[in-house]
């Protein structure tokens, strides 16, 4: 939620900031703004409702000079998206400008206190409180900016990544974080700030990922200094970040989402590289090797996640229970964090998150850690908060995912969960050698099979055109394909705004069948597995109610072809690996329906890629 960029150095700041905002626009896109310390010594703030392109139009005739600035793209929490609520916000003296990602929980109390002292607020945001508070402390106590920020942040409760400019000190930016991500890029005589590495990587690969309660003091011609609220110096690692620009650009595709769908075969090869050895009949996950005593014999495993990652968790449960005979529960992180779970040091928590920044998942991890559980993270964003909060984990290595609707991260998560379940099952002796060997070999073939499947893109596009009329969709699947149905429905609703529900196929008779008529298309995952005949009966029941059926079937299936209105064939694979293939046509179906309806696929309304607030 919200993207933050900052620059201090020798270049013109504005182009760096705007380019950075565009790279971070996936985090929020309802309004955008920039603050610059211009050559004439002014603090100029420009902000507008809409996207970064709207900001560019707005400032086209304005003074954007200067080599220091901060910029923000917003996902509204407090106050509607408009130019007043857009960031940066200015302190009451007009000297300080702030940008903020997060939520200040005690803002109402602080606002009241500041208003009682005569300070006027211009916006409805929680953010404005911080900048006035810093200014108030600085004036009343006659402190420098850093000390004022330190004092103010001791009063503030909530989540924040902030950056502050001072009109009277053009050689400094102060930045701080708690529970919202912030990265400092270190170049030659220049510094960059970003919510992640993407706005920085074009200029430097040297980065410092700030930890909670770190304050970065960025000063011209000085080394980066990181301190805490009491001004104690904090050692900071400068990491070399391995990210290339092609990974964060569209590469000829009309949307990031389509690029990411098509990247999946390569992503899964990257995910499995060095981990699967088909000839050696072996899976190596360093997290397991290093943590055998925690992972081989837990009392149970609890998977915590949100959204698509939660769907991957549902598949993970089936894989782990099937191969390892360990009981697994799958919890929404947002519910888990406020429950009073019975957990102890024999439990393992698997936290799944693409962004590694999801506030609810982080909070669930902290709760489980306090209760003594061992925490295993499955994340994509390297260096993000969740991998740093967990005891161990495995990255999915699918590269930056920018489209708001998750695609390649889902298949990457399922691939890591499959490898994890296989490796644990082997160690525990709960999976037969034959089955282990067969699944490893089939898993290694999945990227090639995905490539075959992706060739059906044009057919799926044709199918999608038929269904743009629909207001409701039902998605059905069973066993391993039940979470695929949930995920297919989520994809469709996120980007096309068509209401869609996923159900286990057999549940249809317990309620949803009442909705089925000729107006309601039903997508059924009906591959040839142990429940195939039962799913065929479901299709017949649907057809008897005149609904159109889109069926995802195994290659060469003539039975379902005779029943369904549209059919998409999947290459044969092991039943437990079917989600890796079956999810792809559902991603494409959602994508093409949304495009046909003229929707903004990469930046759907009300959503943000990284949900760093509750
Ligand atoms: O970054 P995370 O995996 O923790 O994000 C969880 C959800 O917010 C995310 O999967 C969301 O549901 C996506 N928009 C789904 O496409």
Boltz pocket constraint, residues with backbone or C-beta under 6 A from the ligand:
constraints:
  - pocket:
      binder: B
      contacts: [[A, 306], [A, 307], [A, 308], [A, 309], [A, 352], [A, 353], [A, 354], [A, 355], [A, 356], [A, 357], [A, 358], [A, 361], [A, 404], [A, 405], [A, 406], [A, 407], [A, 490], [A, 491], [A, 494], [A, 607], [A, 608], [A, 609], [A, 610], [A, 611]]
      max_distance: 6.0
